[in-house]
Structure formats: structure tokens, C-alpha cells
Amino acid sequence: MVSKKKGNGAQALSVEQTEEASVSHGPTHDQIRLRAYQLYLERGAHPGQELDDWLRAEREFQKVALTRGWNRLEERRERGSEDRK
């Protein structure tokens, strides 16, 4: 699946990748590998930055997990304040 660029130039993970990562509470080795390969292709398939691609892929998945976790906390907090009314 092809990812799309965001306005700030960062690459977005595909919906399928983010959903799979959030369900299992972390990305699989294969998900990270696939995203790192996508990053490699996006930068012109030039060798020599494999570790950077891998680490960036991990960070992208971590960012998605943190954002989803934060959103869940906010939802719980809102439900809790509604229950107290």
C-alpha cells in the first residue's frame, strides 16, 4: 500500500498498517520491515541508510501508538466527567 505525504513533509503510515499495529499494541517485525522498505523506495532506493529507514519506521509506529493511547485517555476522562454530572 502506498503512503501519502502530509503537509509537513512527513510520511503517513497506511491505514492498514496503523490498525494492525494498534490492535496488537505494537508493530510486528514484518510491519516495520515493510515500512522501512517503503522509506527506502521513497528516497530513491539509494543504499546506505538502512538503519535510518528502520529507526524512522519504528518511530512512526510509536507515534501512532502514542497518539491512539492519548486519545483513549482523553475519551475516558471525558466519560468520567460526564458520569459525575
Z-matrix of the N, CA and C atoms (Angstrom, degrees):
N
C 1 1.449
C 2 1.520 1 108.92
N 3 1.272 2 118.42 1 137.80
C 4 1.458 3 123.75 2 -177.07
C 5 1.523 4 109.33 3 -88.56
N 6 1.304 5 115.75 4 136.66
C 7 1.464 6 119.52 5 177.64
C 8 1.518 7 109.38 6 -91.50
N 9 1.316 8 115.32 7 162.30
C 10 1.458 9 121.08 8 -179.45
C 11 1.513 10 109.14 9 -115.42
N 12 1.326 11 115.56 10 151.62
C 13 1.462 12 120.27 11 178.85
C 14 1.514 13 110.29 12 -81.36
N 15 1.314 14 114.71 13 142.36
C 16 1.463 15 121.26 14 172.81
C 17 1.516 16 107.46 15 -89.43
N 18 1.304 17 116.14 16 169.21
C 19 1.451 18 121.14 17 -178.29
C 20 1.518 19 113.75 18 -60.41
N 21 1.333 20 118.40 19 -28.56
C 22 1.458 21 120.40 20 -177.81
C 23 1.521 22 112.82 21 -87.50
N 24 1.333 23 118.17 22 4.97
C 25 1.451 24 121.29 23 178.06
C 26 1.521 25 113.71 24 91.72
N 27 1.323 26 118.55 25 -10.10
C 28 1.462 27 121.38 26 178.61
C 29 1.522 28 109.96 27 -75.94
N 30 1.302 29 115.60 28 150.79
C 31 1.456 30 120.04 29 179.29
C 32 1.521 31 109.35 30 -87.92
N 33 1.306 32 115.57 31 138.77
C 34 1.458 33 121.37 32 178.62
C 35 1.517 34 109.07 33 -96.41
N 36 1.310 35 116.32 34 142.82
C 37 1.458 36 120.93 35 174.98
C 38 1.513 37 109.01 36 -75.33
N 39 1.309 38 115.91 37 151.25
C 40 1.454 39 119.01 38 177.45
C 41 1.525 40 109.28 39 -67.25
N 42 1.306 41 116.73 40 155.65
C 43 1.461 42 121.94 41 179.50
C 44 1.515 43 109.67 42 -59.40
N 45 1.318 44 116.58 43 -42.23
C 46 1.462 45 120.74 44 -179.74
C 47 1.524 46 111.27 45 -60.57
N 48 1.323 47 117.38 46 -43.28
C 49 1.454 48 120.99 47 179.75
C 50 1.521 49 111.58 48 -64.18
N 51 1.318 50 117.92 49 -44.10
C 52 1.456 51 120.30 50 -177.62
C 53 1.515 52 111.75 51 -69.40
N 54 1.332 53 117.89 52 -37.85
C 55 1.459 54 120.45 53 178.66
C 56 1.517 55 110.77 54 -65.11
N 57 1.331 56 117.34 55 -43.46
C 58 1.455 57 120.50 56 179.06
C 59 1.518 58 110.79 57 -63.44
N 60 1.311 59 117.77 58 -41.03
C 61 1.459 60 121.40 59 -179.03
C 62 1.516 61 111.36 60 -67.03
N 63 1.329 62 117.57 61 -38.32
C 64 1.459 63 119.35 62 -177.26
C 65 1.526 64 111.42 63 -74.32
N 66 1.314 65 117.88 64 -32.22
C 67 1.463 66 120.74 65 179.64
C 68 1.519 67 110.32 66 -66.94
N 69 1.329 68 117.50 67 -41.57
C 70 1.458 69 120.93 68 -177.60
C 71 1.527 70 112.39 69 -89.94
N 72 1.316 71 118.23 70 3.47
C 73 1.465 72 124.56 71 179.11
C 74 1.514 73 112.46 72 64.72
N 75 1.287 74 117.41 73 21.16
C 76 1.456 75 121.53 74 175.49
C 77 1.506 76 109.57 75 168.65
N 78 1.300 77 116.08 76 151.17
C 79 1.464 78 119.25 77 -178.84
C 80 1.519 79 111.41 78 -73.21
N 81 1.307 80 115.29 79 149.59
C 82 1.458 81 119.74 80 174.87
C 83 1.523 82 108.81 81 -83.19
N 84 1.305 83 115.14 82 166.09
C 85 1.457 84 121.31 83 176.92
C 86 1.535 85 109.77 84 -57.61
N 87 1.319 86 116.34 85 -42.39
C 88 1.468 87 120.72 86 -179.14
C 89 1.524 88 112.02 87 -66.00
N 90 1.327 89 117.85 88 -36.83
C 91 1.467 90 120.42 89 177.93
C 92 1.524 91 110.75 90 -64.52
N 93 1.323 92 116.32 91 -43.47
C 94 1.465 93 120.35 92 178.76
C 95 1.527 94 109.29 93 -65.41
N 96 1.319 95 116.85 94 -43.39
C 97 1.464 96 121.28 95 179.69
C 98 1.526 97 110.95 96 -59.12
N 99 1.333 98 116.04 97 -45.46
C 100 1.461 99 120.28 98 179.89
C 101 1.527 100 111.14 99 -62.84
N 102 1.322 101 117.06 100 -44.94
C 103 1.466 102 119.77 101 -179.50
C 104 1.524 103 110.74 102 -66.12
N 105 1.337 104 117.60 103 -39.24
C 106 1.462 105 120.39 104 177.76
C 107 1.532 106 110.26 105 -62.60
N 108 1.311 107 116.80 106 -38.65
C 109 1.460 108 120.64 107 177.45
C 110 1.532 109 110.74 108 -65.84
N 111 1.333 110 116.73 109 -40.18
C 112 1.461 111 120.19 110 176.79
C 113 1.529 112 110.55 111 -61.05
N 114 1.317 113 117.11 112 -41.72
C 115 1.459 114 121.12 113 178.28
C 116 1.531 115 110.77 114 -63.28
N 117 1.323 116 116.24 115 -41.88
C 118 1.460 117 122.16 116 176.90
C 119 1.525 118 110.29 117 -57.61
N 120 1.320 119 116.82 118 -46.07
C 121 1.463 120 120.65 119 179.64
C 122 1.529 121 111.12 120 -66.21
N 123 1.337 122 116.58 121 -39.37
C 124 1.459 123 121.19 122 -178.44
C 125 1.527 124 112.46 123 -64.02
N 126 1.323 125 116.59 124 -28.96
C 127 1.459 126 118.59 125 179.39
C 128 1.521 127 112.06 126 -96.30
N 129 1.339 128 115.91 127 20.43
C 130 1.463 129 120.80 128 171.50
C 131 1.512 130 115.38 129 93.36
N 132 1.307 131 118.40 130 13.02
C 133 1.474 132 123.73 131 177.86
C 134 1.530 133 112.30 132 59.09
N 135 1.328 134 116.51 133 34.67
C 136 1.465 135 120.70 134 177.14
C 137 1.529 136 108.80 135 -89.26
N 138 1.327 137 118.41 136 124.61
C 139 1.467 138 120.97 137 -178.96
C 140 1.527 139 112.00 138 -70.98
N 141 1.322 140 115.07 139 164.58
C 142 1.460 141 120.45 140 174.07
C 143 1.509 142 115.03 141 111.01
N 144 1.327 143 118.32 142 -7.21
C 145 1.462 144 119.92 143 -179.70
C 146 1.533 145 110.59 144 -125.95
N 147 1.324 146 115.65 145 32.97
C 148 1.457 147 120.25 146 -176.14
C 149 1.523 148 112.00 147 -60.64
N 150 1.317 149 117.02 148 -43.46
C 151 1.464 150 120.28 149 -179.91
C 152 1.521 151 110.87 150 -64.09
N 153 1.324 152 116.88 151 -42.63
C 154 1.465 153 120.39 152 177.71
C 155 1.524 154 111.21 153 -60.42
N 156 1.336 155 116.39 154 -41.84
C 157 1.468 156 120.43 155 178.52
C 158 1.527 157 110.29 156 -62.72
N 159 1.324 158 116.45 157 -43.68
C 160 1.468 159 121.04 158 -178.70
C 161 1.531 160 110.30 159 -63.44
N 162 1.315 161 116.14 160 -47.53
C 163 1.465 162 119.89 161 -178.06
C 164 1.526 163 111.51 162 -65.67
N 165 1.319 164 116.76 163 -37.58
C 166 1.470 165 119.61 164 177.11
C 167 1.524 166 110.28 165 -64.40
N 168 1.325 167 116.44 166 -41.87
C 169 1.471 168 119.99 167 178.36
C 170 1.527 169 110.16 168 -60.43
N 171 1.321 170 117.29 169 -43.91
C 172 1.472 171 120.32 170 177.62
C 173 1.528 172 110.90 171 -61.01
N 174 1.329 173 117.02 172 -44.27
C 175 1.469 174 120.24 173 -179.72
C 176 1.526 175 111.67 174 -62.37
N 177 1.324 176 116.94 175 -38.83
C 178 1.462 177 119.91 176 178.97
C 179 1.523 178 110.78 177 -62.44
N 180 1.325 179 117.03 178 -43.46
C 181 1.459 180 119.86 179 178.19
C 182 1.527 181 111.41 180 -66.97
N 183 1.330 182 117.50 181 -38.62
C 184 1.463 183 120.56 182 177.83
C 185 1.520 184 111.19 183 -63.83
N 186 1.308 185 116.41 184 -39.94
C 187 1.465 186 120.89 185 179.35
C 188 1.527 187 110.52 186 -62.22
N 189 1.328 188 116.33 187 -42.89
C 190 1.466 189 121.02 188 178.28
C 191 1.523 190 109.82 189 -62.25
N 192 1.333 191 116.82 190 -45.01
C 193 1.467 192 120.63 191 -179.09
C 194 1.521 193 110.96 192 -63.36
N 195 1.334 194 117.27 193 -42.29
C 196 1.463 195 120.57 194 179.57
C 197 1.520 196 111.69 195 -65.27
N 198 1.320 197 116.52 196 -41.35
C 199 1.458 198 120.78 197 179.52
C 200 1.519 199 110.47 198 -63.35
N 201 1.321 200 116.54 199 -44.78
C 202 1.464 201 119.74 200 179.62
C 203 1.529 202 111.04 201 -65.65
N 204 1.323 203 116.70 202 -38.86
C 205 1.462 204 120.07 203 177.24
C 206 1.520 205 111.36 204 -63.81
N 207 1.322 206 116.60 205 -41.54
C 208 1.458 207 121.05 206 178.35
C 209 1.523 208 110.30 207 -63.13
N 210 1.326 209 116.69 208 -43.91
C 211 1.459 210 120.49 209 179.94
C 212 1.526 211 111.14 210 -61.75
N 213 1.318 212 116.79 211 -38.91
C 214 1.472 213 120.04 212 177.76
C 215 1.520 214 110.83 213 -64.56
N 216 1.338 215 116.97 214 -40.70
C 217 1.469 216 120.43 215 178.09
C 218 1.524 217 110.85 216 -62.44
N 219 1.318 218 116.24 217 -43.04
C 220 1.461 219 120.33 218 179.00
C 221 1.534 220 110.75 219 -62.28
N 222 1.333 221 116.68 220 -41.82
C 223 1.473 222 120.27 221 179.11
C 224 1.519 223 110.69 222 -62.81
N 225 1.327 224 116.87 223 -43.17
C 226 1.475 225 120.26 224 179.07
C 227 1.523 226 110.49 225 -63.52
N 228 1.320 227 115.79 226 -42.36
C 229 1.465 228 119.76 227 -179.43
C 230 1.524 229 110.80 228 -63.00
N 231 1.333 230 116.27 229 -42.15
C 232 1.460 231 120.32 230 178.93
C 233 1.525 232 110.95 231 -64.98
N 234 1.332 233 116.83 232 -42.24
C 235 1.471 234 119.85 233 178.34
C 236 1.517 235 110.97 234 -64.46
N 237 1.329 236 115.81 235 -37.67
C 238 1.457 237 119.94 236 179.24
C 239 1.514 238 112.21 237 -65.19
N 240 1.327 239 117.65 238 -38.75
C 241 1.467 240 121.05 239 -179.70
C 242 1.529 241 109.90 240 -73.16
N 243 1.325 242 117.80 241 -30.53
C 244 1.466 243 120.75 242 176.79
C 245 1.534 244 111.14 243 -70.65
N 246 1.321 245 116.18 244 -35.50
C 247 1.468 246 120.61 245 179.47
C 248 1.522 247 111.71 246 -66.93
N 249 1.325 248 116.69 247 -29.68
C 250 1.471 249 120.79 248 -177.56
C 251 1.530 250 112.11 249 -78.91
N 252 1.312 251 117.61 250 -11.86
C 253 1.470 252 120.65 251 -178.08
C 254 1.495 253 112.15 252 -77.84
